[in-house]
Amino acid sequence: MKKTVKTEVLRINSQRPNDSIIARACKLISSGEIVAFPTETVYGLGANALDPSAISKIYQIKGRPSDNPIIVHIADMKTLRGLVSEISPRDMRIIKKFWPGPVTLVLKKSNIVPKITTGGLGTIAVRMPRNKIALALIKRSGFPIAAPSANISGRPSPTKASHVKDDLDGKVKLILDGGSTEIGIESTVIDMTLRTPVILRPGGISKESIEDEIGEVHFHDSLLGLSTSTKRINKSPGMKYRHYSPSARVVIVEGSRIRVKAKIIELTEKLKDEGKKVSIMTTSKSLKPKADSVQYMGNTLDTIARNLFANLRKADSDHIDVIVIQGINYNNTGFAIMNRLKKAAAETITV
């Protein structure tokens, strides 16, 4: 899609969203335009979820495959009841515990939801964000807002307005700049239409936290590296296609901490000898390879998640050839972080 519009970026207070700015954004969305806005996870590319022509624009802007469903964002339970055919007591336990927040439920859709919004499926992925700008936009608009990540498909998700502008300048009329997002990785998507719920995409809420609330939950086979038909892995965004990839080649090194450090140093020296520009992403401040840059990811899962996509994008802005990343433990939201990294990676080395 060629650049056809002038993109305006408006700074908006994340705690007290300006009414006039929200009204302006809603006017654009109501007229079928697309507006980028922050959520607590990543920035979203918003359109009226019930307007097929507006949803079609999202697919065109992102270069998104048409069978990749879009998450619908709501601000109240009345809207949810109109979008789905049923809500079970088990669904309500998750809703009461985690909404507003970074959990998306896959439920059976009602007839008012266009097939283009759900990738042609009989289910809908829906969540209630807790970001005040997002909630104000949804409430003021009066309809559910479909909002995939506000980036070109396949690129690292945007956690700042500048990331959105880098990808979509000239393709959207308005970007609401609410600062850096709080969580930094997308919502957890869980299929509630099955007897035992299945996590389709790990995210901001861990499997362990969900199980504490509703009992046994499974990861989808594709998340565990088990073979599965591609026709059956499109109930959620982030499942079927490669995602989160910077222009640089990504290599993950995981395993024993001491061996990982040694391997990163060895690999960096080899790549430098080949004339490559190398960036290291690490959780260890003591790791000092002779790389062109070293990005410290943080020492908590929350910090690592918050910085993840920004670090990948910074490597691209620094014209890095190869990003070598130290793997982290898979516990709790570490599973979601490693899921994003492995989808971005060209190679994973285990030592």
N, C-alpha and C positions, 0 to 999 in steps of 0.2 A: 504494500500500500504506500503510495507516494505521499510526500509531505504536501498537504493542501491547506492547512489552517495555521494560524498564529497561536502558539501555546502560551497561555498566561499562567504564571505561578503566583498564587496568593498565600502569604503566610497567615496562619490561623492559630489562635491560642488553643492548645490541646486540652486545657482544663475548663476554659470558658469560651467555647466556640462563638465567634461573632455571628449574630443573627443575619446580618445583611449578606455576609459571605456565603453562609449556608443557603439562604434564599436564592442567591445567584446561581449556586451550583445546582440546586433543585430545579430551577427554571430550565437550565440546560438539559438535565436528565429527563425532565418531563417532555421536552421537545424532541427527544430521541437521540440526544448527544451523549457522549461518553465523558465522564469526569473521574480523574484519579484522586484517591483520598487515602488517608492512613487508617489502618486498623491496629490492634495491639500486636498482631503477628507480622504482617508485611503490608505494603501499600497495595490497594485494590483498584481495579479498573471497572468503574461502576456504570451500570445501565439498568433501566427498568426490566426486571426479570420476567415480566409478562408481555413484553413488547418484542416479538420475533425479529423485527427489522433492526432494533437497537442491539439485540444480542448478536445478530449477524455482523454488526460493525465491530464488536469486541473480537470475534474470531478473525476478521480481516486485519484489524490493527495489530493483534498479537502474532498473526500467522499461525493460529492455533488449529490443530486438526478438529474437524467437526464432530468426531465421536468422543471428544474429551469433555466430559460434563463440567459445568460451571457451578460453583458454590453460591447459593442464594443466601443473602444476609437479611435478617429481620430485626425488629425492635420490640415486638410484643407477641404474646401467645395467640391473640386473635388472628394475626396474620398467618402464623404457623398452621392453625386449624383449617384455614382456607387453602393452604398449599398441599396438605397431605390427606390421605384417605383415612388414616387412623393413628392414634397416639396411645401406646400401651403404658401400663403402670411402670414397666421397666424403663421405657423412654423417659417418663416423667422424673424418675430418680436421677438420671443423668442431667436432665434439664435443670432441676432444682439445685443440684450440686455444682454444676460447671457453667451454667449460663447466667449472665453474659460471660463469655470466655472462649478460649481457643479449642473448642470441641465441635466438630461438625457431625451431625447425624444423617445417615442415609435411611430414608423412609419411603414408603410407597406414596407416589405423588397423586394429587387430585387432577381432575380434568382441566382445571384452569391454567395449569403450567404448560407452556409450549414445549414441544419435543426438542426444539433447538437448544433450550436452556439445559436440558438433562442429557444431551448427547444421544437422543433417541430412545432413552431408557424409560422404564416404568417407575423408576425411583428418582427421588430428588435429594440432593445434598444441601443441607440447610444448617445455618448457625446464627447465633445472636452475639455479635462482637461486643466487647466492653469498652472500646475506645469511644470517648465522648463525641469526637467529631463524626465518626461513623454512625453512631446512634442518632445524633442530631440530624444528619443527612437523611437517614432512613425514615425517621419520624416525620420530618418536615415534608418529604416527598409524598408520603401517603401510600407507598407501594413497596414491595420487597425489591431489594437491589442485588442483582447478580454481579459478582465482583471477583474474577480471577486475579492473580497477581499482575501488577501493572508493569509488565516487562514484555519484551519479545520472547515468544515461546522458546524454551531451551536455555535461556540466559539465567544467571543467578537472580533470585527474587529481589525486589527493591525494598530496602529498609529506610531509605531517605528519599525526599522529593527529588534530589539531584540525580538519583539512580533512575527514577522514572523519566526525567527529562533527557538523560543520556540515551535511553532506548526509544522514547516516544515523542520527542520534540517534533512538532509539526503534524502529529497524528491525532492529538487530543486538544480540545479547546482550553481545558482548565485542569491544573494540578493544585490540590489543596496541600500546602506544606505545613504539616503538624509536627515537624521535627522527626527525630529517629524513632523507630518503632520500639515498643517495650520488650517484646519477646524475640523477634528476629527470625523465627522459622514459622512455617505455616501451621494451621490448626491440625489436630488429630482428627482423622476421618474414620468413623466407625459404622459399619453396616448393621443396622438394628433390625433388618427384615429377616434375619436368620435365627434359628433356634438358639444357637450360641453366637453372640455378636462377634464380628470379625473386624479387626483394625485393618483398614485398607491403606492408610497413610499414617505413619507415626508423626507426632507433632508436639505441640506445646503442653499437652497433658499426657502423662505416661500411662502405659498399659497397667502398671501397678496401681495407680490412683483410680483408674476406672474400675478395676477389679475390686478394690476396696469398697466400692459403692454398689456394684450390681453382681458381683461374683465372676465366674469364669468368662474370660474373653480370649480369643485366639488372634494371632497375627495371620494375615493372608499369606498363603504359601509363597507368593512372589517376593515377600519381604524376607523370607527365610532362605532364599536361594533355591527353592524347589521349583521344578518345571511346572508350567501351567499354560493352558491355552490362552493366547493373546486376546481371543474373543471374550474371555471371561474376566479380564482384568481392567475394565474401563468404567467401573462404578464410581471411581473417584479420580480427580486430577492427581497427577504425579505417579500414576501406576504404569501406564502403557508405554509412555514415551520418555526419551532421555530428557533430563531436566537439569537446571541449576548450573549449567556449564559456562565457565569463562572461556575466553579465546585461547588462553594458555592451556597447555597440556597438564592435567592434574594426575599426580602419582601419590597414592596413599601408602604409608609404611606403618604396619601394625604388628603387634606381638609383644614380646618381653621388652619392658621399658629400656633397659640397658642396651639390648640388641637393636632396638628401634633407633636410638640415638646414634649408635655406631653406623648403622646402615644409612641414615640420613646424611651423615658426614661423608661417608664413602660415595654415596650416590651424587651428592652435590659436587664433590671434586671431579667425578667422572663427567658430569654434565658441563661443568665449567671448562674442562679440557676439550670438550666438543664444541666450545664456543657459545654455549647456551646462557641466556640470562635467567638466573634461578632465584625464586623466592621460597622461603621456608615458612610454613605455618605450624607453630608448636605451642604446647602447653608448658614447656620447660624453659625457664629463664636462664638455666645453666647451659643450654644447647647453643653453641656459637659456631655454626658452620661457616665456611668462607663463601657465603651466598651474596647475591646482590642486595637482598633485603631479607630481614627476619621479622615476621609478624607474630607477636605474642597473642595467643587466642584467649588467654585468661585461665584462672584456676578453679572456676566453678562451671557447672553445666549451663547455668543461666547466662553467664558472661560469654561463654564460647558460642552459644546459640545466637545471642544478640549481635556478636561481631562477625558471624560466619560469612554471610553473603557480602557484607561490606569489605571484608578481607579479600574475598575472591575478586570483587570488582576493582579493588585498589591494585591488585597485581596486574590486571588488564590495563589500568590507566598508567602503570609504570612500564608497560610494554614487556612484561615478563614472558619468557618462552615456556618455562616449566615451573609449576608450583608443586613442591614436595610437602606433604601434610602428614604430621604425626597423628596416628589414629588414637582414639580415646575409648574408654570403657563403654560397653553397650548398656549399662544399667540405666534405668529410668529414662530421662530424655536424651541420654547419650545414644540410645538406639535411633532416635529421630535424627540426631546430628549426623551420625554415621550413614544413615540412609541417604541424606542429602549429598554427603561427600562421595559416596559410592556411585550415585547417579551422575555426578559430575566427573568422575575419574575415568581416565583412559586405562589405568593399571593400578592394581592393589598388590603390594608386596608384603608377604607375611614372614616374619623372622622369629 
